[in-house]
Amino acid sequence: MAETFQLLGSLLGGLGIFLVAIGMMTDGLKLAAGSSLRKVLATWTKTPQRGIASGFCMTALVQSSSAVTVASLGFVNAGLITMHQALGIVYGANVGTSVTGWLVAAVGFKFNIQAIALPLIGLGALMKLLRPQTRLASAGLALVGFGLFFIGIDILKGAFEHVVTRFDLSQFTAQGLTGMLTFLLVGIVMTTLTQSSSASIALTITAAASGMIGLYAAGAMVIGANIGTTSTSVLAAIGATSNAKRVAAAQVVFNALTALVAFAILPVLFYLITQLTSFFNLTANPALSLALFHTLFNVLGVMLIFPLNNRLAGFLMKRFCSAEETASRPRFLDGNIAQTPALATNAVLLETKLVADKLLAQYEKSQQPLDSLAIEQEIHTIQMLCQHITNFIVTVEQSALSEETTGLLAKLMRIEHYLFTCCHCVEKLAQLQPQKALAEHPELHAQLEEYQSQLGHFMRTSLETPSMNTESFKAALRALQQLHDDVKDDLILAGTNATLPIDNMVRNINGLSDMWQLTQQWHKAMLLLYLIDEQLNPNASP
């Protein structure tokens, strides 16, 4: 019982350190990222082929495909590379992990990657202590996280070490499909428990060399190890961004597909290995054969998945969507509509009105003493939607555009710019909440609330009225300007008379400036909307 509790404690502790390490790596990379790091990563992963080469080289260097995959998840989490760029790294890391098999075949499983963990932690901590609040400190944080990653893996391996060493492989037979599937499952379980495909492959090679299991059974275990190694990235994706989850899912899909094909043509692969060793006049032994087998089926996997890379990426982009991503998806826009400019223009108009409606709702919320963070998140979602609309306008079929349609799309692009600026104003108002600073000044508080209310009414009326008289629109704007000037004059007077603290006065004047900018940008956007509406629907105008 005590041994069981100790095992569970080690498992939970190792898992906890592992997850904390992932968070530290992500945060450190995000804070340390400068233009140079972004440039290097972008260059390394500019094309899928470069990504594959980078993944291979990095894995061959650190001897851990898990570390490279997790690092790529950290890069995606930190926004340093895109999900599409990370896929190449994942494919390359899978091929690179076969280098471990060659090392095992050449010198035995003696290389201990965890030996660099403590120096990394020490170096990272030193960087953070020497240069706090700098990019160097952030890079140090990432190094500490990287070192802790290996410590966590080491604890997990130690927790199950006695299970793996006492695992009697001779009790399983590889007769028929059932026997082969059994050894496949053994490879998966061992790698998942130890969090190291290298350890599983070393055990497999040892068992095959000693004659405990046959070559085909050992091949099935190597395939299982390839599947089991995905558990590391799955764990790392817990609590990660949507794109990081997609990269982890891509590794699972890639490794599962590779394993399925390799398992199906196992005899063919070993026949090729026999021919290769004979052709190059090499001494055939289980270690060499398994190293070749591991390399061969991983290269085969890349060759199979590479032509499907764009489809896989497109499929994954529709999965693991966060609430923010779902909310920021356009309701009326799609690629098919973009091929017909007339339909595309009307769709953009409808989407723009939807953006304006969402923005108005957030402005009304900003007047209440609510959680400003929630409003900021909603504003960020609206900004993402604006970006989608802008990108869509650019993709509308250029060859079929008339001069009239081009003018309409240009106006819609300007509206998106105005609404995007309005988003910034509402976000600042939610953070500032100027009315709070006037809680002890009832008259000024009432004046500011009246101005906020009139602005909200102006925005609501201008959005919901199908077509507003230009003169009445201008009159409403002049009334708002007069109210704005009156409130500003009273605030300055109160500050001059020392009845209102200067910092409160400045805070409220800044809030007034944001509201007036919001008013002007909204006014420009609505005027253009009216013009476009009249142009597209002339019969609807009164």
C-alpha positions in Angstrom: 0.0 0.0 0.0 2.8 2.4 0.9 4.6 1.6 -2.3 1.3 2.4 -4.2 0.9 5.8 -2.5 4.6 6.6 -3.2 4.1 5.7 -6.9 1.0 7.9 -7.1 2.7 10.7 -5.3 5.7 10.5 -7.7 3.3 10.4 -10.7 1.3 13.5 -9.6 4.5 15.4 -8.7 6.2 14.6 -11.9 3.1 15.5 -13.9 2.8 18.7 -11.9 6.4 19.7 -12.6 5.9 18.8 -16.3 2.9 21.1 -16.7 4.5 24.0 -14.7 7.6 23.6 -17.0 5.4 23.9 -20.1 3.8 27.1 -18.7 7.2 28.6 -17.9 8.6 27.8 -21.3 5.6 29.4 -23.0 5.7 32.5 -20.8 9.4 32.9 -21.1 9.4 32.6 -24.9 6.6 35.0 -25.2 8.3 37.7 -23.0 11.7 37.1 -24.6 10.5 37.1 -28.1 11.9 40.0 -30.1 12.0 40.7 -33.8 15.2 38.7 -34.2 13.8 35.5 -32.6 10.6 35.8 -34.7 12.7 36.3 -37.8 14.8 33.3 -37.1 11.8 31.1 -36.4 10.0 32.4 -39.5 13.0 31.7 -41.6 13.5 28.2 -40.3 9.8 27.3 -40.8 9.1 29.4 -43.9 8.1 26.4 -46.0 7.0 22.9 -44.9 10.2 21.5 -46.2 12.3 23.8 -44.0 10.1 23.0 -41.0 10.7 19.3 -41.5 14.5 19.9 -41.8 14.4 22.0 -38.7 12.4 19.5 -36.7 14.8 16.7 -37.8 18.0 18.7 -36.8 16.6 19.9 -33.5 15.5 16.4 -32.5 18.9 14.9 -33.6 20.6 17.5 -31.5 18.6 17.2 -28.2 17.8 13.5 -28.7 14.2 14.0 -27.6 11.3 14.3 -30.1 9.1 15.1 -27.1 11.2 18.1 -26.2 11.1 19.4 -29.8 7.4 18.9 -30.1 6.7 20.5 -26.8 9.0 23.4 -27.7 7.0 23.9 -31.0 3.8 23.9 -28.9 5.4 26.6 -26.8 6.3 28.6 -29.9 2.7 28.4 -31.1 1.4 29.3 -27.6 3.6 32.3 -27.6 2.5 33.3 -31.1 6.1 33.0 -32.5 5.0 30.6 -35.2 1.7 29.6 -36.7 0.1 26.2 -36.5 0.9 25.5 -40.2 4.6 26.2 -39.6 4.6 23.9 -36.5 3.3 21.0 -38.5 6.6 20.7 -40.4 8.5 20.7 -37.2 6.4 17.8 -35.9 7.0 15.7 -39.0 10.7 16.4 -38.9 10.9 15.6 -35.2 9.4 12.2 -35.9 12.1 11.4 -38.4 14.7 12.9 -36.1 13.8 10.6 -33.2 15.1 7.6 -35.2 18.6 9.0 -34.6 18.2 7.7 -31.0 17.7 4.2 -32.4 21.0 4.5 -34.3 22.8 5.7 -31.2 21.3 2.8 -29.3 22.4 0.4 -32.0 25.9 2.0 -32.1 26.8 2.6 -28.5 23.9 1.3 -26.4 21.4 3.3 -24.4 23.8 5.3 -22.3 23.1 8.9 -23.4 21.3 10.7 -20.6 19.6 13.8 -21.8 18.5 14.7 -18.3 22.1 15.5 -17.5 21.6 19.0 -19.0 18.5 19.7 -16.9 20.1 21.0 -13.8 22.7 23.2 -15.6 19.8 24.7 -17.6 17.9 25.5 -14.5 21.0 27.0 -12.9 21.8 29.1 -15.9 18.3 30.3 -16.3 18.0 31.3 -12.7 21.3 33.2 -12.9 20.1 35.1 -16.0 16.9 36.0 -14.2 18.8 37.2 -11.0 21.4 39.2 -12.9 19.1 41.0 -15.3 15.6 41.1 -13.8 12.8 42.7 -15.8 14.7 42.3 -19.1 14.4 40.0 -22.1 17.4 38.1 -20.7 15.4 37.3 -17.6 12.6 36.0 -19.7 14.9 33.8 -21.7 16.2 32.5 -18.4 12.6 31.7 -17.4 12.2 29.7 -20.6 15.5 27.8 -19.8 14.4 27.0 -16.3 11.1 25.7 -17.8 13.1 23.6 -20.3 15.2 22.1 -17.5 12.2 21.4 -15.4 10.6 19.7 -18.3 13.3 17.1 -18.2 13.1 16.9 -14.4 9.4 16.2 -14.7 10.0 13.5 -17.3 12.7 12.0 -15.2 10.4 11.7 -12.2 7.7 10.1 -14.3 10.3 7.6 -15.6 11.5 6.9 -12.1 8.0 6.3 -10.8 7.5 3.5 -13.3 11.1 2.3 -13.5 10.5 -0.8 -11.5 7.4 -1.6 -13.5 9.4 -1.4 -16.8 12.4 -3.4 -15.5 10.2 -6.2 -14.1 8.2 -6.3 -17.3 8.6 -9.9 -18.6 8.3 -9.7 -22.4 8.7 -13.5 -22.8 5.2 -14.0 -21.5 3.8 -12.6 -24.7 3.9 -14.5 -28.0 3.8 -12.9 -31.5 1.7 -15.6 -33.1 -0.8 -14.2 -35.6 -2.4 -10.8 -35.6 -3.4 -10.9 -32.0 0.1 -11.5 -30.9 1.4 -8.6 -33.0 -1.3 -6.3 -31.6 -0.3 -7.3 -28.1 3.3 -6.2 -28.7 2.0 -3.0 -30.3 0.0 -2.3 -27.2 3.1 -3.1 -25.0 5.1 -0.5 -26.9 2.4 2.1 -26.4 2.0 1.4 -22.7 5.7 1.4 -22.0 6.3 4.7 -23.8 3.3 6.4 -22.2 4.5 5.3 -18.7 8.1 6.2 -19.2 7.4 9.3 -21.3 10.4 8.3 -23.4 10.3 6.4 -26.7 14.1 6.1 -26.4 13.7 4.0 -23.3 11.1 1.8 -25.0 13.3 1.3 -28.1 16.3 0.5 -25.9 14.3 -2.2 -24.0 12.9 -3.5 -27.3 16.4 -3.8 -28.8 17.7 -5.5 -25.7 14.8 -8.0 -25.8 15.3 -8.7 -29.5 19.1 -9.1 -29.2 18.7 -11.6 -26.3 16.3 -13.6 -28.4 13.3 -13.0 -26.0 11.2 -11.7 -28.9 11.4 -12.0 -32.6 12.2 -9.2 -35.1 8.5 -8.7 -36.1 7.4 -8.5 -32.5 10.2 -5.9 -31.8 9.0 -4.0 -34.9 5.5 -3.9 -33.5 6.8 -2.6 -30.2 8.8 0.2 -32.0 5.5 1.1 -33.8 3.8 1.2 -30.5 6.5 3.4 -29.1 5.9 5.8 -31.9 2.2 6.1 -31.0 2.9 6.3 -27.2 5.3 9.3 -27.6 2.3 11.4 -28.6 1.2 11.3 -25.0 3.8 14.0 -24.1 2.4 16.5 -26.5 -1.2 15.7 -25.5 -0.2 16.4 -21.9 1.5 19.6 -23.0 -1.6 20.8 -24.8 -3.7 20.8 -21.6 -4.7 24.4 -21.0 -2.8 25.5 -24.2 -4.1 27.7 -27.0 -6.4 26.3 -29.7 -3.5 26.3 -32.2 -1.2 24.4 -29.8 -4.0 21.8 -29.3 -4.2 21.5 -33.1 -0.5 20.9 -33.4 -0.7 18.2 -30.7 -3.7 16.6 -32.6 -1.6 16.8 -35.8 1.1 14.7 -34.2 -1.4 12.2 -33.0 -3.0 11.9 -36.5 0.5 11.7 -38.1 1.9 9.1 -35.8 -1.3 7.0 -35.9 -1.4 7.1 -39.7 2.3 6.2 -39.9 1.8 3.4 -37.4 -1.2 2.0 -39.3 0.7 1.9 -42.6 3.9 0.5 -41.0 1.9 -2.2 -39.2 0.1 -3.2 -42.4 3.3 -3.6 -44.5 5.5 -4.8 -41.7 6.9 -7.8 -43.7 7.5 -5.6 -46.7 9.6 -3.2 -44.6 11.7 -5.9 -43.1 12.2 -7.4 -46.6 13.5 -4.0 -47.8 15.8 -3.8 -44.7 17.2 -7.2 -45.5 17.9 -6.1 -49.1 19.5 -2.8 -47.9 21.8 -4.5 -45.4 22.8 -7.1 -48.1 23.4 -4.4 -50.7 25.6 -2.3 -48.4 27.3 -5.4 -47.1 26.3 -4.7 -43.5 26.2 -7.2 -40.7 22.5 -7.9 -40.0 21.6 -7.8 -36.3 18.4 -6.8 -34.5 19.7 -3.4 -33.4 20.7 -2.3 -36.9 17.5 -3.8 -38.4 15.3 -2.0 -35.9 17.1 1.3 -36.3 16.6 1.0 -40.1 13.0 0.0 -39.6 12.3 3.0 -37.4 13.9 5.4 -39.8 12.2 3.8 -42.9 8.6 3.9 -41.6 9.0 7.5 -40.3 10.3 8.7 -43.6 7.4 6.8 -45.3 5.0 8.5 -42.9 6.3 12.0 -43.9 6.0 11.0 -47.6 2.4 10.0 -47.1 1.2 12.9 -45.0 3.1 15.7 -46.8 0.7 15.8 -49.9 -2.2 15.9 -47.4 -0.7 18.6 -45.3 -3.0 21.5 -46.4 -6.1 19.3 -46.0 -5.0 18.2 -42.5 -4.4 21.8 -41.5 -7.8 22.9 -42.9 -9.5 20.0 -41.0 -7.7 20.9 -37.7 -8.5 24.6 -38.1 -12.2 23.7 -37.7 -11.5 21.8 -34.4 -10.6 22.9 -30.9 -12.2 26.3 -31.5 -12.2 28.5 -28.4 -15.3 30.6 -27.5 -13.4 33.7 -28.7 -12.6 32.1 -32.1 -16.2 30.9 -32.5 -17.6 34.3 -31.7 -15.1 36.0 -34.1 -16.1 33.9 -37.1 -18.0 35.8 -39.7 -21.7 34.9 -40.1 -22.3 36.0 -43.6 -18.9 35.6 -45.3 -17.4 32.6 -47.0 -15.0 31.8 -49.9 -17.8 31.0 -52.4 -19.4 34.4 -52.0 -16.0 36.1 -52.7 -16.2 34.8 -56.3 -19.3 37.0 -56.9 -18.5 40.6 -56.1 -22.2 41.8 -56.0 -23.1 39.1 -53.4 -19.8 39.7 -51.5 -20.5 43.4 -51.1 -23.9 42.8 -49.6 -22.5 40.1 -47.3 -19.7 42.5 -46.1 -22.4 45.2 -45.4 -24.5 42.7 -43.3 -21.3 41.6 -41.4 -20.3 45.2 -40.8 -23.7 46.0 -39.3 -23.3 43.0 -37.0 -19.9 44.3 -35.9 -21.4 47.7 -35.1 -24.2 46.1 -33.1 -21.8 44.1 -31.0 -19.6 47.2 -30.5 -22.6 49.2 -29.3 -23.5 46.4 -26.8 -20.0 46.6 -25.4 -20.2 50.4 -25.1 -23.4 50.1 -23.1 -21.7 47.5 -20.8 -18.7 49.8 -20.3 -21.0 52.3 -18.5 -21.7 49.8 -15.8 -19.3 48.9 -12.9 -18.7 45.4 -14.4 -15.6 43.4 -14.9 -13.5 45.4 -17.5 -11.5 42.2 -18.4 -14.7 40.6 -19.8 -15.4 43.7 -21.9 -11.8 43.7 -23.2 -12.1 40.1 -24.3 -15.3 40.8 -26.1 -13.6 43.9 -27.8 -10.7 41.7 -28.9 -13.3 39.3 -30.4 -14.9 42.2 -32.3 -11.4 43.3 -33.5 -10.7 39.8 -34.8 -14.0 39.9 -36.7 -13.1 43.3 -38.2 -9.8 41.7 -39.4 -11.7 38.8 -40.9 -13.9 41.3 -42.9 -10.8 43.2 -44.0 -9.2 40.0 -45.2 -12.3 39.0 -47.0 -12.6 42.3 -48.9 -9.1 41.7 -50.2 -10.0 38.2 -51.4 -13.0 39.3 -53.5 -12.5 38.4 -57.1 -10.6 41.3 -58.6 -11.1 40.5 -62.3 -14.9 40.7 -62.0 -14.9 44.0 -60.1 -16.7 47.0 -61.7 -15.7 50.6 -60.8 -18.9 50.9 -58.7 -18.2 47.7 -56.7 -14.6 48.8 -56.2 -15.8 52.1 -54.7 -18.3 50.3 -52.4 -15.6 47.9 -51.1 -13.3 50.8 -50.5 -16.0 52.5 -48.4 -16.6 49.3 -46.5 -12.9 49.0 -45.8 -12.9 52.6 -44.4 -15.9 51.7 -42.2 -14.0 48.7 -40.8 -11.1 51.2 -39.9 -13.5 53.5 -38.2 -15.1 50.7 -36.2 -11.7 49.3 -35.3 -10.8 52.7 -33.8 -14.2 52.7 -32.0 -13.1 49.4 -30.4 -10.0 51.0 -29.0 -12.1 53.8 -27.5 -14.6 51.5 -25.8 -11.7 49.3 -24.5 -10.1 52.4 -22.9 -13.4 53.5 -21.4 -13.9 50.1 -19.9 -10.5 50.3 -18.3 -10.8 53.9 -17.2 -14.4 54.0 -16.1 -14.3 57.8 -15.5 -17.7 57.9 -13.8 -16.2 56.1 -10.8 -13.9 59.0 -10.0 -16.9 61.3 -9.7 -18.8 59.2 -7.1 -18.4 62.0 -4.5 -19.4 64.8 -6.9 -23.1 64.2 -7.7 -23.6 67.1 -10.1 -20.5 66.3 -12.2 -21.4 62.6 -12.0 -24.9 63.3 -13.3 -23.5 65.4 -16.2 -21.1 62.7 -17.3 -23.8 60.0 -17.1 -26.1 62.2 -19.2 -23.4 62.6 -21.8 -22.7 58.8 -21.8 -26.4 58.1 -22.1 -26.9 60.6 -25.0 -23.9 59.1 -26.8 -25.4 55.6 -26.4 -28.8 56.9 -27.7 -27.1 58.6 -30.7 -25.2 55.3 -31.5 -28.3 53.2 -31.1 -30.6 55.5 -33.2 -28.1 56.0 -36.0 -27.6 52.2 -36.3 -31.2 51.1 -36.1 -32.7 53.8 -38.3 -32.7 52.5 -41.9 -32.0 56.0 -43.4 -31.4 59.1 -41.3 -31.8 62.6 -42.6 -28.4 64.2 -43.0 -29.4 67.4 -41.3 -30.9 65.7 -38.3 -27.8 63.5 -38.0 -25.6 66.6 -38.0 -27.9 68.3 -35.5 -27.6 65.3 -33.1 -23.8 65.5 -33.5 -23.7 69.2 -32.7 -25.9 68.6 -29.6 -23.4 65.9 -28.4 -20.5 68.3 -29.0 -22.1 71.0 -27.0 -22.8 68.6 -24.1 -19.2 67.3 -24.3 -17.9 70.9 -24.1 -20.1 71.8 -21.2 -19.0 68.7 -19.2 -15.4 69.4 -20.0 -15.7 73.1 -18.9 -17.3 72.1 -15.6 -14.6 69.5 -14.9 -11.8 72.1 -15.6 -13.7 74.6 -13.4 -14.0 72.1 -10.5 -10.3 71.2 -10.8 -9.4 74.9 -10.8 -11.5 75.6 -7.7 -9.9 72.5 -6.0 -13.3 70.9 -5.4 -12.1 68.1 -7.7 -8.7 66.5 -7.3 -6.5 67.1 -10.3 -5.9 63.4 -11.0 -9.7 62.9 -11.1 -10.1 65.8 -13.4 -7.4 64.5 -15.8 -8.9 61.0 -15.7 -12.4 62.3 -16.6 -11.1 64.6 -19.3 -9.3 61.7 -20.9 -12.5 59.7 -20.7 -14.3 62.5 -22.4 -11.7 62.6 -25.2 -12.2 58.9 -25.8 -16.0 59.3 -25.9 -15.7 62.2 -28.3 -13.3 60.2 -30.6 -15.8 57.4 -30.4 -18.6 59.8 -31.4 -16.7 61.1 -34.4 -15.6 57.7 -35.7 -19.0 56.2 -35.2 -20.6 59.2 -37.1 -18.2 58.7 -40.0 -19.0 55.0 -40.1 -22.8 55.4 -40.0 -22.7 58.1 -42.8 -20.9 55.7 -45.1 -23.3 52.9 -44.1 -26.2 55.1 -45.1 -24.6 55.9 -48.5 -23.9 52.2 -49.2 -27.4 51.2 -48.2 -28.9 53.7 -50.5 -26.6 52.6 -53.3 -27.4 48.9 -52.9 -31.1 49.3 -52.1 -32.3 52.5 -53.8 -35.9 51.4 -53.6 -35.7 51.1 -49.8 -34.9 54.8 -49.3 -37.8 57.0 -48.2 
